[in-house]
Amino acid sequence: MTRTHSFCKRLMGTVLWGMILSILILTMIGAELAQAQPEDPPSPQGPAPPITHTLVGRSNCLICHATGFGDAAANPPDHVDYTNDVCEDCHEAAPGTTPPSPWSDLAPDALPQRIEHPPTEGKNSCVDCHLVLGETHTEISEQWQESVHGQSDVGCVECHGGDARTDEMNLSMDPASGFIGVPTRADIPHVCGSCHADVEEMRQYNLPTDQYVKYIESVHGVRLQTFKDVNVAVCTDCHGTHDVKKASDPTAAVYPLNVPELCASCHADPEYMASYNIPIDQFDIYKTSVHGRALLEDQDVRAPSCASCHGSHAAQPPDSEEVVNVCGKCHTATEAYYKESRHSRIGENAPKCWTCHGTHDVIKPDESMFLHEEPTEQECTTCHVDENTFRMDKARFANPEDRRCDTCHHENSMIMVQVQAILDALIAADASYTLAEETIQEAATRGMIVSDAENQLAQARTSLISARAAVHTTKLPMISQLTEDAIASAQEAYSIAHNRLRENEMRRLAMIIAVVVILINMLAFYALKRELYSQLD
């Protein structure tokens, strides 16, 4: 009994000391955590001074108040550890310090007006101040100085408003002087359009003035204005903000060689495009196309980029009429041929350029585009909803391998007989051209003069190109005539080059015979000489 009582006393003592030790440890941890947490601002003795200036573009209080920069009041000593996020807990913005948008009441069909601000009188206190603030402020000031706007003396107040004549911040950033701070994304087209849609202002720069109207009517502008979607592209996403460059500057994002990557910065971003249900592989596909290789690999600025087909300021979605019919803007002769075809007479559901050539994945056309390598089964629904309704199912042609004549036309139909005849004519013309080209190259390699043969080959090439383009007419007689012309010119070129090669062979043979005769004569003379010497001895 005594042992049990003694054990219990020791156990209770151990538990008691453990509890005391735990309380001490928790107390120490609490003190450390209390020191680690930022202290709440002390309750002011009376109301804190209100914020008398706009917070638009001036939300970083410590930039000025930490040191009393300019005419800003310096923080008192007991504020030394405060951060920007606690300032407004005590200091409230005075009424009227948040400027309204100058374009809040702008009618949909109206042009945006310029920001009203005092005349600059050749001064720019904005840059003078921001250049010395360091970090981002200095960076954007230097960018502006090097930009096309800085070089043209288009100052800060044109986009941000305010009074550039004074270095007093409350006056220079006063909403009464038109100061709007950093424009919202919804207002950026209005800011840019207020100058760029002004005919008188843009005349001195020889710049077009329809970009604003085009943008407002574009798929981007409609979503921004009608659906309030601020995630769509605005002017600054493509042209930059303070670092705007001329479109002819190779380092500009809108320079033709850079446009595909610029568009891909949004359209190839899976997270950004998720809510729009838009494919994100167009850029990767475009890079492998005949257009993409010409632009990105060969650096040929004549090759089409995204903007060439979809538009830039007037960007349109893929199924819009402007995009569907855009190919003829470059391929004028081919479009003229197409308008002569049976396809063009079918109506709005007729086969278009994309039906055979695709869109982002356009490849160099050749005779392989006529037929499938293996026989294919035609599906009526590719072209027909029912027996009385014609349409083209775009999904049926998504795979390049299905962009063939026999995707729509049955192999035993009269149309396919004509298709086969067109294909045979083109193959024959191409074979004649290739044979002539190889023969001319061989003759030129042997040093033959083949300029006349090359002239004939050029004519054959022109006829062959015309024949391939004339395929869009679907007219066998026209195509046959052009292929016959190509074959005739190619055969003439081959004949010239072949004759030169034969002449070359004859000259070589004659030279060999002459050399052999000379060697025989030399040997005969040598033998005769030896015979004469032997008789003299």
C-alpha positions as CSV (number, residue, x, y, z in Angstrom):
1,M,0.0,0.0,0.0
2,T,2.9,2.4,0.9
3,R,4.7,1.5,-2.3
4,T,1.6,2.3,-4.3
5,H,1.0,5.6,-2.6
6,S,4.7,6.6,-3.1
7,F,4.5,5.7,-6.9
8,C,1.4,7.8,-7.3
9,K,3.0,10.8,-5.7
10,R,6.0,10.5,-8.0
11,L,3.8,10.1,-11.0
12,M,1.7,13.2,-10.1
13,G,4.9,15.2,-9.6
14,T,6.2,14.2,-13.0
15,V,2.9,15.2,-14.7
16,L,2.9,18.5,-12.8
17,W,6.4,19.4,-13.9
18,G,5.6,18.4,-17.5
19,M,2.6,20.7,-17.5
20,I,4.6,23.6,-16.1
21,L,7.3,23.0,-18.7
22,S,4.7,22.9,-21.5
23,I,3.2,26.2,-20.4
24,L,6.7,27.8,-20.4
25,I,7.4,26.5,-23.9
26,L,4.1,27.7,-25.3
27,T,4.6,31.1,-23.7
28,M,8.0,31.4,-25.3
29,I,6.6,30.4,-28.7
30,G,3.7,32.8,-28.4
31,A,6.2,35.6,-27.6
32,E,8.3,34.8,-30.7
33,L,5.2,34.7,-32.9
34,A,4.0,38.0,-31.5
35,Q,7.4,39.5,-32.4
36,A,7.3,38.0,-35.9
37,Q,3.8,39.5,-36.7
38,P,3.8,43.1,-37.9
39,E,2.3,45.4,-35.4
40,D,-1.0,47.0,-36.1
41,P,-0.8,50.7,-36.7
42,P,-1.3,52.5,-33.4
43,S,-4.6,54.2,-33.0
44,P,-4.0,57.8,-34.0
45,Q,-4.5,60.7,-31.6
46,G,-7.4,62.1,-33.6
47,P,-8.3,61.4,-37.3
48,A,-5.5,60.6,-39.7
49,P,-4.9,63.1,-42.5
50,P,-7.0,62.2,-45.6
51,I,-5.4,61.3,-48.9
52,T,-5.9,64.5,-50.9
53,H,-4.7,63.1,-54.3
54,T,-5.9,60.4,-56.6
55,L,-4.7,56.9,-55.9
56,V,-4.8,56.1,-59.6
57,G,-1.2,55.4,-60.6
58,R,-0.1,56.5,-57.0
59,S,-1.0,53.5,-54.9
60,N,2.7,53.0,-53.8
61,C,2.7,55.4,-50.9
62,L,6.2,54.7,-49.8
63,I,7.8,55.8,-53.1
64,C,7.3,59.4,-52.0
65,H,6.3,59.4,-48.3
66,A,9.2,57.2,-47.1
67,T,11.6,60.0,-47.7
68,G,9.4,63.0,-48.3
69,F,10.1,63.1,-52.0
70,G,9.0,66.2,-53.8
71,D,6.2,68.0,-51.9
72,A,5.0,64.8,-50.2
73,A,5.0,64.7,-46.4
74,A,7.6,62.4,-44.9
75,N,6.5,59.5,-42.7
76,P,6.9,60.1,-38.9
77,P,9.4,58.0,-37.1
78,D,6.8,55.6,-35.7
79,H,5.7,54.7,-39.3
80,V,9.2,53.4,-40.3
81,D,8.1,49.7,-40.3
82,Y,4.7,50.2,-42.1
83,T,4.1,48.8,-45.5
84,N,1.9,50.1,-48.3
85,D,-1.0,47.7,-47.5
86,V,-1.8,49.4,-44.2
87,C,-1.8,53.0,-45.2
88,E,-5.5,53.1,-46.2
89,D,-6.5,51.5,-42.9
90,C,-6.1,55.0,-41.4
91,H,-5.9,57.4,-44.3
92,E,-9.0,57.6,-46.4
93,A,-9.2,59.0,-49.9
94,A,-10.9,62.3,-50.1
95,P,-14.1,62.5,-52.2
96,G,-13.5,63.3,-55.8
97,T,-9.9,62.0,-56.0
98,T,-10.8,59.1,-58.2
99,P,-11.1,60.5,-61.7
100,P,-13.9,59.1,-64.0
101,S,-13.1,57.7,-67.4
102,P,-13.3,60.5,-70.0
103,W,-15.0,57.9,-72.3
104,S,-17.6,56.5,-69.9
105,D,-20.4,58.0,-72.0
106,L,-18.9,57.4,-75.4
107,A,-21.4,56.3,-78.0
108,P,-20.6,53.0,-79.7
109,D,-20.3,54.7,-83.1
110,A,-18.4,57.7,-81.9
111,L,-14.7,58.4,-82.1
112,P,-13.0,58.9,-78.7
113,Q,-12.0,62.5,-77.8
114,R,-8.6,63.5,-76.7
115,I,-7.8,63.8,-72.9
116,E,-8.1,67.5,-72.0
117,H,-5.0,68.7,-70.2
118,P,-3.2,72.0,-69.8
119,P,-0.7,72.8,-72.6
120,T,2.8,71.3,-71.8
121,E,4.7,74.4,-72.9
122,G,7.6,72.1,-73.9
123,K,7.9,70.6,-70.4
124,N,7.5,67.1,-69.2
125,S,7.8,67.0,-65.4
126,C,6.5,63.4,-65.4
127,V,9.7,62.1,-66.9
128,D,11.9,64.4,-64.8
129,C,10.4,62.9,-61.7
130,H,10.0,59.3,-62.7
131,L,13.5,59.0,-64.0
132,V,14.9,59.5,-60.5
133,L,12.4,57.3,-58.7
134,G,14.3,54.1,-59.7
135,E,13.3,50.6,-60.5
136,T,10.1,50.4,-62.7
137,H,9.6,54.1,-62.8
138,T,13.1,54.7,-64.3
139,E,12.7,51.8,-66.7
140,I,9.4,53.0,-68.2
141,S,10.8,56.5,-68.5
142,E,13.8,55.3,-70.4
143,Q,11.6,53.1,-72.6
144,W,9.4,56.1,-73.5
145,Q,12.5,58.2,-74.4
146,E,13.6,55.6,-76.9
147,S,10.1,54.9,-78.2
148,V,8.5,56.2,-81.3
149,H,6.3,58.4,-79.1
150,G,9.3,59.8,-77.2
151,Q,11.1,60.5,-80.5
152,S,8.1,62.3,-81.8
153,D,7.6,64.3,-78.5
154,V,4.2,62.7,-77.7
155,G,4.3,63.2,-74.0
156,C,3.0,61.3,-71.0
157,V,-0.1,63.6,-70.6
158,E,-1.5,62.5,-74.0
159,C,-2.2,59.1,-72.4
160,H,-2.3,59.8,-68.7
161,G,-3.5,63.4,-68.6
162,G,-2.3,65.8,-65.9
163,D,-0.2,69.0,-66.0
164,A,3.3,68.4,-67.3
165,R,4.4,72.0,-66.5
166,T,4.6,71.6,-62.7
167,D,6.7,69.3,-60.5
168,E,4.2,69.5,-57.6
169,M,2.6,66.1,-57.6
170,N,-0.8,67.2,-56.3
171,L,-1.0,69.6,-59.2
172,S,0.6,67.5,-61.9
173,M,-1.7,64.6,-61.1
174,D,-4.8,66.5,-60.4
175,P,-8.0,65.1,-62.0
176,A,-9.0,68.7,-62.7
177,S,-6.1,68.7,-65.1
178,G,-7.4,65.6,-66.9
179,F,-5.2,63.1,-65.0
180,I,-6.6,59.6,-65.3
181,G,-3.5,57.6,-64.1
182,V,-3.0,54.2,-65.6
183,P,-5.8,53.6,-68.2
184,T,-8.0,50.6,-67.6
185,R,-7.8,47.8,-70.3
186,A,-11.3,48.8,-71.4
187,D,-10.1,52.3,-72.0
188,I,-6.8,51.6,-73.8
189,P,-8.4,51.5,-77.3
190,H,-10.0,54.9,-76.5
191,V,-6.7,56.3,-75.3
192,C,-4.9,55.2,-78.5
193,G,-7.8,56.0,-80.8
194,S,-8.1,59.5,-79.4
195,C,-4.9,60.3,-81.4
196,H,-4.7,57.6,-84.0
197,A,-8.3,58.2,-85.3
198,D,-7.7,61.9,-85.6
199,V,-7.1,62.6,-89.3
200,E,-5.5,66.0,-88.7
201,E,-3.1,64.7,-86.1
202,M,-2.0,61.6,-88.1
203,R,-1.5,63.4,-91.4
204,Q,1.9,64.6,-90.3
205,Y,3.0,61.0,-89.6
206,N,1.4,59.6,-92.8
207,L,-0.4,57.0,-90.7
208,P,-3.9,55.4,-91.4
209,T,-6.7,56.5,-89.1
210,D,-9.1,53.6,-89.4
211,Q,-7.5,51.3,-86.9
212,Y,-9.8,52.3,-84.1
213,V,-13.0,51.6,-86.0
214,K,-11.6,48.3,-87.3
215,Y,-10.7,47.3,-83.8
216,I,-14.1,48.2,-82.4
217,E,-15.7,46.0,-85.1
218,S,-13.2,43.1,-84.6
219,V,-13.8,40.0,-82.6
220,H,-11.5,41.5,-79.9
221,G,-13.2,44.8,-79.9
222,V,-16.7,43.3,-79.8
223,R,-15.9,41.1,-76.8
224,L,-14.3,44.1,-75.0
225,Q,-17.1,46.6,-75.7
226,T,-20.1,44.3,-75.6
227,F,-19.2,41.5,-73.3
228,K,-16.8,43.5,-71.1
229,D,-14.1,40.8,-71.6
230,V,-10.9,42.6,-70.5
231,N,-8.8,39.5,-71.3
232,V,-9.0,40.1,-75.1
233,A,-6.1,41.7,-76.9
234,V,-5.9,45.5,-76.7
235,C,-3.5,47.9,-78.4
236,T,-0.8,47.6,-75.7
237,D,-0.7,43.8,-75.9
238,C,0.7,44.0,-79.4
239,H,2.4,47.4,-79.7
240,G,3.7,47.7,-76.1
241,T,3.0,50.5,-73.6
242,H,5.9,52.9,-73.0
243,D,8.2,51.0,-75.5
244,V,6.1,51.4,-78.7
245,K,8.2,50.9,-81.8
246,K,7.6,51.4,-85.5
247,A,6.0,48.5,-87.3
248,S,9.0,48.5,-89.6
249,D,11.4,48.0,-86.8
250,P,12.6,44.3,-86.9
251,T,12.6,44.2,-83.1
252,A,9.0,45.3,-82.9
253,A,6.5,42.5,-81.9
254,V,4.3,43.6,-84.9
255,Y,7.1,43.3,-87.4
256,P,5.9,40.7,-90.0
257,L,8.5,38.1,-89.0
258,N,7.4,38.4,-85.4
259,V,3.6,38.4,-85.8
260,P,3.0,34.6,-85.6
261,E,4.8,34.4,-82.3
262,L,3.0,37.5,-81.0
263,C,-0.4,36.0,-81.7
264,A,0.7,32.7,-80.2
265,S,1.6,34.4,-77.0
266,C,-2.1,34.3,-76.3
267,H,-3.6,31.8,-78.7
268,A,-1.1,29.0,-77.8
269,D,-1.6,29.5,-74.1
270,P,-3.8,26.7,-72.9
271,E,-4.8,28.4,-69.6
272,Y,-5.6,31.7,-71.4
273,M,-7.6,30.1,-74.1
274,A,-9.5,27.6,-71.9
275,S,-12.6,29.8,-71.6
276,Y,-12.8,30.5,-75.3
277,N,-12.9,26.9,-76.6
278,I,-10.2,27.8,-79.2
279,P,-7.5,25.3,-80.4
280,I,-4.1,26.1,-79.2
281,D,-2.0,24.3,-81.8
282,Q,-2.4,26.7,-84.7
283,F,1.1,28.2,-84.3
284,D,2.8,24.8,-84.2
285,I,0.8,23.7,-87.3
286,Y,1.6,27.0,-89.1
287,K,5.3,26.6,-88.6
288,T,5.3,23.5,-90.7
289,S,3.2,24.9,-93.5
290,V,4.4,26.3,-96.8
291,H,3.5,29.8,-95.5
292,G,5.2,29.4,-92.1
293,R,8.4,28.0,-93.6
294,A,8.6,30.8,-96.1
295,L,8.1,33.5,-93.4
296,L,10.0,32.0,-90.4
297,E,12.7,30.0,-92.1
298,D,13.3,31.8,-95.3
299,Q,12.6,35.3,-93.7
300,D,10.4,36.1,-96.7
301,V,8.2,39.0,-95.4
302,R,5.9,38.6,-98.4
303,A,4.6,35.3,-97.0
304,P,1.4,35.5,-95.1
305,S,1.3,35.7,-91.3
306,C,-1.7,35.5,-89.0
307,A,-2.6,39.1,-89.7
308,S,-2.5,38.6,-93.5
309,C,-5.6,36.3,-93.2
310,H,-7.3,37.2,-90.0
311,G,-6.5,40.9,-90.0
312,S,-4.7,42.8,-87.3
313,H,-6.8,45.6,-85.9
314,A,-9.9,44.1,-87.7
315,A,-9.1,40.6,-86.5
316,Q,-11.9,38.1,-87.6
317,P,-12.6,34.5,-86.5
318,P,-11.7,31.7,-88.9
319,D,-15.3,31.0,-90.2
320,S,-16.0,34.7,-91.0
321,E,-16.5,35.5,-94.7
322,E,-13.5,37.8,-94.8
323,V,-11.2,35.0,-93.7
324,V,-12.8,32.3,-95.9
325,N,-12.4,34.4,-99.0
326,V,-9.0,36.0,-98.1
327,C,-6.8,33.7,-100.3
328,G,-7.6,35.6,-103.5
329,K,-5.9,38.7,-102.0
330,C,-2.6,37.1,-102.9
331,H,-3.6,34.3,-105.3
332,T,-5.4,36.5,-107.7
333,A,-5.0,34.4,-110.8
334,T,-6.1,31.2,-109.0
335,E,-9.1,33.0,-107.6
336,A,-10.1,34.1,-111.1
337,Y,-9.8,30.4,-112.3
338,Y,-11.9,29.2,-109.4
339,K,-14.7,31.6,-110.3
340,E,-14.9,29.9,-113.7
341,S,-15.4,26.5,-112.1
342,R,-18.4,24.4,-111.4
343,H,-17.5,24.5,-107.7
344,S,-18.0,28.3,-107.6
345,R,-21.5,28.0,-109.0
346,I,-22.9,25.8,-106.3
347,G,-23.5,28.6,-103.8
348,E,-22.4,29.6,-100.3
349,N,-21.8,25.9,-99.4
350,A,-19.4,25.3,-102.3
351,P,-15.9,24.0,-101.8
352,K,-13.6,26.7,-100.8
353,C,-9.8,27.0,-100.7
354,W,-9.6,25.4,-97.3
355,T,-11.5,22.3,-98.6
356,C,-8.5,21.2,-100.6
357,H,-5.6,23.2,-99.1
358,G,-6.5,23.5,-95.4
359,T,-5.9,26.6,-93.3
360,H,-3.0,26.8,-91.0
361,D,-1.5,23.6,-92.5
362,V,-1.3,24.6,-96.1
363,I,1.3,22.5,-98.0
364,K,2.9,23.0,-101.4
365,P,0.4,21.5,-103.8
366,D,1.3,18.7,-106.2
367,E,-0.3,15.8,-108.1
368,S,-0.6,13.8,-104.9
369,M,-3.5,15.9,-103.8
370,F,-5.9,14.4,-106.4
371,L,-6.5,10.9,-105.1
372,H,-6.1,8.8,-102.1
373,E,-3.3,6.2,-102.3
374,E,-5.8,3.5,-101.5
375,P,-9.5,3.5,-102.6
376,T,-11.7,5.3,-100.1
377,E,-15.4,5.0,-99.2
378,Q,-17.5,8.1,-100.1
379,E,-19.8,9.3,-97.4
380,C,-22.9,11.1,-98.7
381,T,-23.0,13.3,-95.5
382,T,-19.7,14.8,-96.6
383,C,-21.6,16.9,-99.1
384,H,-25.3,16.4,-98.4
385,V,-27.6,16.8,-95.4
386,D,-30.3,15.1,-97.4
387,E,-30.9,14.5,-101.1
388,N,-32.0,18.1,-101.7
389,T,-29.5,19.9,-99.5
390,F,-25.9,20.5,-100.3
391,R,-23.2,21.4,-97.7
392,M,-19.5,20.9,-97.0
393,D,-18.7,19.2,-93.7
394,K,-15.6,21.0,-92.6
395,A,-14.6,18.4,-90.1
396,R,-14.4,15.8,-93.0
397,F,-11.4,17.8,-94.4
398,A,-9.6,18.4,-91.2
399,N,-7.1,15.6,-92.0
400,P,-4.8,16.6,-94.9
401,E,-5.0,13.1,-96.2
402,D,-8.7,13.5,-96.8
403,R,-8.4,16.6,-99.0
404,R,-8.7,14.7,-102.2
405,C,-11.1,14.7,-105.2
406,D,-12.3,11.1,-104.4
407,T,-13.3,12.2,-100.9
408,C,-16.5,13.7,-102.5
409,H,-16.6,12.1,-106.0
410,H,-17.3,8.4,-106.5
411,E,-14.6,6.5,-108.4
412,N,-17.0,5.4,-111.1
413,S,-18.6,8.8,-111.7
414,M,-18.1,10.8,-114.9
415,I,-16.5,13.5,-112.8
416,M,-13.8,11.1,-111.6
417,V,-13.1,10.1,-115.3
418,Q,-12.4,13.8,-115.9
419,V,-10.3,14.1,-112.7
420,Q,-8.2,11.1,-113.8
421,A,-7.7,12.7,-117.3
422,I,-6.6,16.0,-115.7
423,L,-4.2,14.1,-113.4
424,D,-2.7,12.1,-116.2
425,A,-2.2,15.3,-118.3
426,L,-0.4,17.0,-115.4
427,I,1.8,13.9,-114.6
428,A,2.8,13.7,-118.3
429,A,3.7,17.4,-118.4
430,D,5.6,17.2,-115.1
431,A,7.6,14.1,-116.4
432,S,8.5,16.0,-119.6
433,Y,9.6,19.0,-117.7
434,T,11.7,17.0,-115.2
435,L,13.4,15.1,-118.0
436,A,14.3,18.3,-119.8
437,E,15.5,20.0,-116.6
438,E,17.8,17.1,-115.8
439,T,19.2,16.9,-119.3
440,I,19.9,20.7,-119.4
441,Q,21.6,20.4,-116.0
442,E,23.8,17.6,-117.3
443,A,24.7,19.6,-120.5
444,A,25.5,22.7,-118.4
445,T,27.7,20.6,-116.1
446,R,29.7,19.5,-119.1
447,G,30.3,23.1,-120.1
448,M,27.7,23.3,-122.9
449,I,26.0,26.6,-123.7
450,V,22.3,25.8,-123.0
451,S,20.7,29.3,-122.7
452,D,18.3,28.6,-125.6
453,A,17.3,25.3,-123.9
454,E,16.8,27.1,-120.7
455,N,14.5,29.6,-122.4
456,Q,12.4,26.8,-123.7
457,L,12.3,25.2,-120.3
458,A,11.1,28.5,-118.7
459,Q,8.2,28.5,-121.2
460,A,7.4,24.9,-120.2
461,R,7.5,25.9,-116.6
462,T,5.1,28.8,-117.1
463,S,2.7,26.5,-119.0
464,L,2.9,23.8,-116.3
465,I,2.3,26.3,-113.5
466,S,-0.6,27.7,-115.5
467,A,-2.0,24.2,-116.0
468,R,-1.8,23.5,-112.3
469,A,-3.5,26.7,-111.5
470,A,-6.2,26.0,-114.2
471,V,-7.1,22.9,-112.2
472,H,-9.3,25.3,-110.2
473,T,-11.5,25.8,-113.3
474,T,-12.2,22.0,-113.4
475,K,-12.2,22.4,-117.2
476,L,-10.3,19.5,-118.9
477,P,-9.9,21.2,-122.3
478,M,-8.2,24.3,-120.9
479,I,-5.9,22.2,-118.7
480,S,-5.1,19.8,-121.5
481,Q,-4.1,22.6,-123.8
482,L,-1.8,24.1,-121.2
483,T,-0.2,20.7,-120.4
484,E,0.3,20.1,-124.2
485,D,2.0,23.5,-124.4
486,A,4.2,22.6,-121.4
487,I,5.1,19.2,-123.0
488,A,5.9,20.8,-126.3
489,S,8.2,23.4,-124.8
490,A,9.8,20.8,-122.5
491,Q,10.4,18.4,-125.4
492,E,12.0,21.3,-127.4
493,A,14.2,22.1,-124.4
494,Y,15.1,18.4,-124.0
495,S,15.9,18.1,-127.8
496,I,18.3,21.1,-127.7
497,A,20.1,19.9,-124.6
498,H,20.2,16.3,-125.8
499,N,21.7,17.4,-129.1
500,R,24.3,19.4,-127.3
501,L,25.2,16.3,-125.3
502,R,25.4,14.2,-128.5
503,E,27.6,16.9,-130.0
504,N,29.7,16.8,-126.9
505,E,29.9,13.0,-127.1
506,M,30.9,13.2,-130.8
507,R,33.6,15.7,-130.0
508,R,34.9,13.6,-127.3
509,L,34.9,10.5,-129.6
510,A,36.6,12.5,-132.4
511,M,39.2,13.7,-129.9
512,I,39.8,10.1,-128.7
513,I,40.2,8.9,-132.3
514,A,42.5,11.8,-133.1
515,V,44.6,11.0,-130.0
516,V,44.8,7.3,-130.9
517,V,45.8,8.2,-134.5
518,I,48.5,10.5,-133.2
519,L,49.8,7.9,-130.9
520,I,49.8,5.3,-133.7
521,N,51.7,7.7,-135.9
522,M,54.2,8.5,-133.2
523,L,54.8,4.8,-132.6
524,A,55.2,4.3,-136.4
525,F,57.7,7.1,-136.6
526,Y,59.6,5.7,-133.6
527,A,59.7,2.2,-135.2
528,L,60.9,3.7,-138.5
529,K,63.6,5.7,-136.7
530,R,64.9,2.6,-135.0
531,E,64.9,0.8,-138.4
532,L,66.9,3.5,-140.1
533,Y,69.4,3.7,-137.2
534,S,69.9,-0.1,-137.4
535,Q,70.6,0.1,-141.1
536,L,73.2,2.8,-140.7
537,D,75.0,0.7,-138.1
